[in-house]
Amino acid sequence: MKRKQTITILIGSIIILSVIATLVGIFTTGGPGNFDYETIRGKIVTIYGKGIYKHMSADVAIQGIAQDVVTLAIGIPLLIIVLFSYRRGSVKGHFLLTGTVGYFFVTYLFYTAMGMYNELFLGYVVLLGLTFFALFNLFISFDLKTISRYFSYRAPAKFTGGFLIFNSVAIALLWLGRVVPPLLDGSVYPVDLQHYTTMIVQGFDLGLLLPISFVAGWLLLKKRPMGFLTGVPYIVFLALLMTALSAKIIAMGINGVNIIPAVFIIPAINLVTILCAFLMVKNIKKNRI
């Protein structure tokens, strides 16, 4: 009961702060607008020049606003709903809450590390800490010895595990395709680096998120207890993250960026993640912890 109260306080704080962060990200517009900037590497980058993301490159700022919309319109309402479900002792609510908090953790990990320094920096830092400790408490409150028994035999564990493996390998190859060629031809710096200090998304994905996806997928494929513990929250997290990515692509298309073939590939993958998450959670046969 004490851990449940701790998690409730942590998530209540996350909800309040993320509402503020997303509203500021979406609705602040002050500034001169787009302008060109020469980087330390001699490249010209178009800077967004408006709102809280005014020092971000124009294409990345647009993506940040799109993710704020998804977080505000989908992530926060879902977080509230599954928190109440978790508090009632629902096993499904426990898994959904863990995956949803995982989305908030990764979101504000990237905002803290990649977002150009702005007035919300300390807010991102606090959100990063709150989401980490909420996620930690949610994971350790599962009973690993009995977790496999929660799921019906109809749960698509092997398909979901295989998809997580496929996703990790495919995204890893995509990012290596951006990073390795400049190292081989001597230019060193990828075009996507723009005016940033390093490749934050690619670094965190290759070093952290994709290995977790691969291992969780492998363990889920084998129907190991640790596979259910990590794989089910991960697919819930990934469904939310891919929804945000789909929104980013749509926002870029609206602003005149060429989004072919990503506009077909990403939403298709997004649908698979949502289907896997839905079926895995639907086939949890134990109603209460």
C-alpha positions in Angstrom: 0.0 0.0 0.0 2.8 2.4 0.8 4.5 1.8 -2.6 1.1 2.4 -4.3 0.8 5.8 -2.5 4.4 6.7 -3.5 3.7 5.8 -7.2 0.4 7.8 -7.1 2.3 10.9 -5.7 5.0 10.6 -8.3 2.6 10.2 -11.2 0.4 13.0 -10.0 3.4 15.2 -10.1 4.3 14.0 -13.6 0.8 14.8 -14.8 0.9 18.4 -13.5 4.4 19.2 -14.8 3.9 17.5 -18.2 0.7 19.4 -18.8 2.6 22.6 -18.2 5.6 21.5 -20.4 3.4 20.4 -23.3 1.2 23.6 -23.2 4.3 25.8 -23.2 5.8 23.8 -26.1 2.6 23.9 -28.2 1.4 27.5 -27.6 4.4 29.7 -27.1 5.1 31.6 -30.4 7.2 34.6 -29.6 10.3 35.3 -31.7 11.5 36.4 -35.1 10.8 33.1 -36.9 13.0 31.1 -39.1 16.6 32.2 -39.8 19.8 30.7 -41.1 22.6 29.9 -38.7 26.2 28.8 -39.6 27.4 26.0 -37.3 30.8 25.5 -35.8 31.3 22.9 -38.6 30.6 25.5 -41.3 27.1 24.1 -42.2 24.0 26.3 -42.6 21.0 25.2 -40.5 17.6 26.8 -40.5 16.6 27.6 -36.9 13.0 27.6 -35.8 13.1 31.0 -34.1 9.8 30.9 -32.2 8.5 29.8 -28.8 10.2 27.7 -26.3 12.0 25.7 -29.1 13.3 28.9 -30.8 16.9 27.7 -30.8 16.1 24.2 -32.2 16.5 23.5 -35.9 13.2 24.1 -37.7 12.5 20.5 -38.6 13.3 19.2 -35.1 11.2 22.0 -33.4 8.2 21.0 -35.5 8.7 17.4 -34.3 8.9 18.5 -30.7 5.6 20.3 -30.9 4.0 17.3 -32.6 5.1 15.1 -29.7 3.8 17.6 -27.2 0.4 17.3 -28.9 0.5 13.5 -28.6 1.7 13.7 -25.0 -1.0 16.2 -24.1 -3.9 14.6 -26.0 -3.1 10.9 -25.6 -0.3 10.3 -23.1 -1.6 12.3 -20.2 -5.2 11.1 -20.4 -4.0 7.5 -20.7 -1.7 8.0 -17.7 -4.6 9.3 -15.6 -6.9 6.4 -16.7 -4.4 3.6 -16.1 -3.3 5.1 -12.8 -6.9 4.7 -11.4 -6.9 1.2 -12.8 -3.6 0.4 -11.1 -4.8 1.8 -7.8 -7.8 -0.6 -8.0 -5.4 -3.5 -8.1 -5.8 -4.3 -11.8 -3.0 -6.3 -13.4 -3.8 -4.9 -16.8 -3.6 -1.4 -15.3 -0.2 -2.2 -13.7 1.3 -3.2 -17.1 -0.3 -0.3 -19.0 0.9 2.2 -16.3 4.4 0.8 -16.5 4.6 1.2 -20.3 3.0 4.6 -20.2 5.4 5.9 -17.6 8.2 4.4 -19.7 7.0 6.7 -22.6 7.2 9.7 -20.3 10.6 8.7 -19.0 12.1 8.4 -22.5 10.4 11.6 -23.7 11.9 13.7 -21.0 15.2 11.9 -21.2 15.4 13.2 -24.7 14.1 16.6 -23.9 16.6 17.0 -21.2 19.6 15.9 -23.3 18.6 17.1 -26.8 16.4 20.2 -26.3 18.4 23.4 -26.6 18.7 25.0 -23.2 15.5 26.9 -22.4 13.3 28.1 -19.5 11.8 24.6 -19.1 15.2 22.9 -18.4 14.6 22.4 -14.7 11.1 21.1 -15.5 12.5 18.5 -17.8 15.1 17.5 -15.2 12.4 17.1 -12.5 10.2 15.1 -14.9 13.1 12.9 -15.8 13.7 12.1 -12.1 10.0 11.6 -11.3 9.4 9.3 -14.2 12.6 7.2 -13.5 11.6 6.6 -9.9 8.0 5.9 -10.8 9.1 3.4 -13.4 11.5 1.8 -11.0 8.8 1.3 -8.3 6.4 -0.1 -10.9 8.9 -2.7 -12.1 9.9 -3.9 -8.7 6.3 -4.2 -7.5 5.7 -7.1 -10.0 6.0 -10.6 -8.8 8.5 -12.2 -11.2 7.8 -15.7 -9.9 4.1 -15.6 -10.9 4.1 -13.1 -13.8 3.9 -15.7 -16.6 0.6 -17.0 -15.1 -1.1 -13.7 -15.7 -1.2 -14.4 -19.4 -3.6 -16.6 -21.4 -2.1 -19.0 -23.9 -3.7 -16.9 -26.6 -1.4 -14.0 -25.8 0.8 -13.4 -28.9 4.0 -13.5 -26.9 6.1 -15.0 -29.7 4.9 -12.6 -32.4 5.3 -9.6 -30.1 8.8 -10.8 -29.0 9.8 -11.3 -32.6 8.5 -7.9 -33.6 10.5 -6.3 -30.8 13.6 -8.0 -32.1 12.8 -7.0 -35.7 12.2 -3.4 -34.6 15.5 -3.2 -32.7 17.5 -4.6 -35.6 15.8 -2.4 -38.3 16.2 0.8 -36.4 19.8 0.0 -35.5 20.6 -0.5 -39.2 18.8 2.7 -40.0 20.9 4.7 -37.5 24.1 3.0 -38.4 23.4 3.9 -42.0 23.4 7.6 -40.9 26.5 7.4 -38.7 28.9 5.0 -40.3 29.2 6.3 -43.9 30.6 9.7 -42.9 33.1 7.9 -40.7 34.2 5.8 -43.7 34.4 8.7 -46.3 36.2 11.0 -43.8 33.5 13.7 -43.6 32.9 12.4 -40.0 29.8 14.5 -39.3 26.4 13.2 -40.5 24.0 15.7 -42.1 21.5 15.1 -39.3 23.9 16.4 -36.7 22.9 20.0 -37.8 24.0 22.4 -35.1 23.8 19.9 -32.2 26.7 18.7 -30.2 26.2 15.0 -30.9 23.7 12.4 -32.2 21.5 12.2 -29.1 18.6 10.1 -30.6 20.9 7.7 -32.3 23.2 7.4 -29.3 20.5 6.6 -26.8 18.7 4.3 -29.2 21.8 2.3 -30.1 23.3 2.2 -26.6 20.1 1.8 -24.5 16.7 1.5 -26.0 17.3 -0.9 -28.9 19.4 -3.4 -26.9 16.5 -3.4 -24.3 14.0 -4.0 -27.1 16.1 -6.9 -28.5 16.7 -8.6 -25.1 13.1 -8.1 -24.0 11.9 -9.4 -27.3 14.1 -12.5 -27.1 13.0 -13.3 -23.6 9.3 -12.8 -24.5 9.8 -15.0 -27.6 11.0 -17.7 -25.2 8.1 -16.9 -22.8 10.4 -16.3 -19.9 9.1 -14.4 -16.9 11.6 -11.6 -17.4 10.3 -11.4 -21.0 6.8 -10.7 -19.8 8.1 -8.2 -17.2 10.1 -6.2 -19.8 8.5 -7.0 -23.1 4.8 -6.1 -22.3 5.6 -2.6 -20.8 8.1 -2.1 -23.7 5.5 -2.7 -26.4 3.0 -0.4 -24.6 5.8 2.3 -24.5 6.6 1.7 -28.1 3.0 2.0 -29.2 2.9 5.5 -27.7 6.3 6.4 -29.0 5.5 5.3 -32.5 2.2 7.3 -32.3 4.3 10.4 -31.5 6.6 9.5 -34.4 3.7 9.3 -36.8 2.5 12.7 -35.6 6.0 14.1 -36.2 6.0 12.8 -39.8 2.6 14.3 -40.4 3.7 17.6 -39.0 6.8 17.6 -41.2 4.7 16.9 -44.2 2.3 19.7 -43.4 5.4 22.0 -43.3 6.6 21.0 -46.7 9.2 18.3 -45.8 9.4 15.3 -48.1 8.1 12.4 -45.9 8.1 9.6 -48.6 8.4 6.7 -47.8 8.3 7.3 -44.0 4.6 8.3 -44.2 3.7 4.8 -45.2 6.3 2.8 -43.2 6.0 4.4 -39.7 2.2 4.4 -39.4 2.2 0.7 -40.5 4.7 -0.1 -37.8 2.7 2.0 -35.4 -0.4 -0.1 -36.1 1.5 -3.3 -35.4 2.8 -1.9 -32.1 -0.8 -0.9 -31.0 -2.1 -4.3 -32.1 0.6 -6.2 -30.1 0.1 -4.0 -27.0 -3.7 -4.5 -27.2 -3.6 -8.2 -27.6 -0.9 -8.8 -24.9 -2.9 -6.7 -22.4 -6.2 -8.1 -23.5 -5.0 -11.7 -22.8 -4.0 -11.0 -19.2 -6.4 -13.4 -17.4 -5.8 -12.3 -13.9 -7.9 -9.3 -13.0 -6.4 -8.3 -9.7 -3.0 -8.3 -8.1 
